[in-house]
Each structure stands twice: as C-alpha cells, then as structure tokens.
Amino acid sequence: MSGGAQPARVPVLDGLRGIAILLVMFRHSVDGMSLATPVDRVVYELGRLGSNGVDVFFVLSGFLITGILLDTRGRSDYFPRFYFRRTVRIFPLYYITLAALFLLAPRFVDPRSTPFLMDSEGKQIWYWTYLSNWLFASRGYYGGLAHFWSLAVEEQFYILWPTVVLIAGPRRMPAVCLSAIGLTVLARVACAATHVSMLAIYVMTITRLDGLAVGSLLACVARRNGGLARFRSWYAPVATASMLLLVSLIGAEWGHGRTVLVMLVGALPVAVVSGALMALSLILPTTSWLAAHLSSRVLRFFGKYSYGLYVLHPIVYASVRGCWGDDGLPAIAGSLLPGRLAFAAAAMSASVVAALLSWHLWEKHWLRLKER
C-alpha cells in the first residue's frame, strides 16, 4: 500500500506489491457472491484468502520504512525528512478521496443509497485522523470504507516507529523487532481470552504489528555484516514450515472463515512466508526462477500502482456492482460464477484505469516534492 518508499524502485519488491494488491482485489471480488453450487463455495473460500495480501503489504512496509530510518538516523533532518516524504506519498490521494466522498458526493448523491456515505454520518473524524481501525474494533463491524483500517494501522506505525528506531539504534533494533512480534502474538491471545471480537483482533494496531516487525527485522539484518545472504540457508526451510502450518490451518478451518485459531496462529506464518520470499528474492540472482517471476512486467505494473489500486478499487467495485451484479450473465448449471467472473474482470479493469488516472493526474506531481 505504501508504494515507492525507496528512492529507486526494486523490481522484485514491486512484484511482491503486485501479488499483494492482486490478492486483495481478488478478495473483494468475491464479496456477496452466490454460493449456490460447490464450485461457487470453493471460489468464495479461495477468494477470502486474498485478505492475506494485507500481511504482505505490512511486511514490505516494515522492511522499507525501517531501512529508510536506519539509513537516515544520523541526519539532522531525520524526523522532518521522513514525515514530509511520507506525507507527500500518502496524504494527497487519501485525503482527496475522503473529500470527494464526504464533502463533494453528498451534493449529488443520496447518502442513503451509498454505503460509504451512509456509514460515515457522524463518524468522519475517525477517517480524517487515520483511526478508522479503532472505530471498527470498538463497534464490532466494518464501515463502507472497510479497507481503510490497514492504512490507519500503517499510519500509526509511521508515527511511532521513527522514535523507536532513533532510541534503539541499529544494535538493539533486532531485539525490539523480536519483542514486538512476541508481544503482538500475546496481545492476540489475551484479546481472544477476554472475548474481544475477531474483527477487533484483526484490525487493532496492537494485534497486527507482527507483519511490520518481521519486515523491520529483515531490514536490520540487511544492514549487518553479510546482509540478508548471511541467513540464506534459513529462508526456504522456514518458509516451507510456515506454509505447511498455514495449509494445515486452512484445511482444518475450511469454510468457517476467520476463526480464533486462524487469527491467533495464522497471521504470523503469513508474515514469515512473505518475509522469507522477500529476502530470497533480494539475494538470489536476477535470473533465478523466483526473482525473474517477481520481476515480471505484469506484477511490477500492479506493484507500481498498488497504492492507488488499494485506495480506489473498493469504491470502483461498489460503483460497478450498482450497475451490474452476478445476474449479468445467465446461470450455468445453477451457478452464477460466470457473471461474477465477468463482473470481477470489469471492476478490476475500471480500477486499473482509476489508479492510472490518479497516478498521472495527481499522485506523481506531489511526489516531485520529495527531494525538497
């Protein structure tokens, strides 16, 4: 979600961003779909796994942000430089989207006919201040702008983490990251034991820091003697073990959604797999199978525009869905899946157009201010 955090884009990291945003878009493509046949239900359950794309984004953000902070820790403009660069990258699209939805749209559209507007009445302050995740956690259900919860988590991380890096320094940061991972897992267990809702556990910052901390830990390793290659023999076995654990969890809880077991145990292995793949892709030759596939033009394209796609695609999806539902095409063997696939293709295409327009007409002009 955070997009080009580094001055120079790294192809394999753009490829990972591409995978992350495609997973998230796939997840939202199955919202509300018909479950009339076994095939429909399988597609729906697979689509739900796309929410793990957010965990990939968290790992990438932790890696990139912590790397930037470690590299600039000795600068006199450490804080203003970091916050200014983050501001011109994130705020312009985020706030123009809020302004369009909350200030402009009500003049032309009945708020009761649009979920984004209907839900925001009296609650806009939570979105303007990047606190929507705590709004969702406190009331136990999402709003129309449900996907903004992860942007809120990242922004809260950006507020806290520069001070942590400055105080801890390179030598103590690995221990800080490992502590953050352990405390996050303990926070999830404590919340579950006290019957906090699964939605709250899923969106609260204190229960979602492990992905960011995994990425941050790898950024620390990358800046020590030997870099990421120092632990090259670890990444594949750790990723394989984590993947086997995930597959076992998914199989055991198939069809039950985000259960307590999946939430408590599954989030960290997703972050570990994401981190291991990222580390391997950075140390392997560019001709290797992993690096070559992550550097493909398609994945890099989606990675480059991932932030705009993330912010805008649910709004585009809702607009397309208002004009065309699953019944856009006739059912086949009782399944409305062909219509849903056509809807997903149309909605994703429209989202890409919206992200391209956002980038070329708005975002990239703000990014030119980064070096000032």
Beta strands, then each sheet from edge to edge (+ up, - down):
end
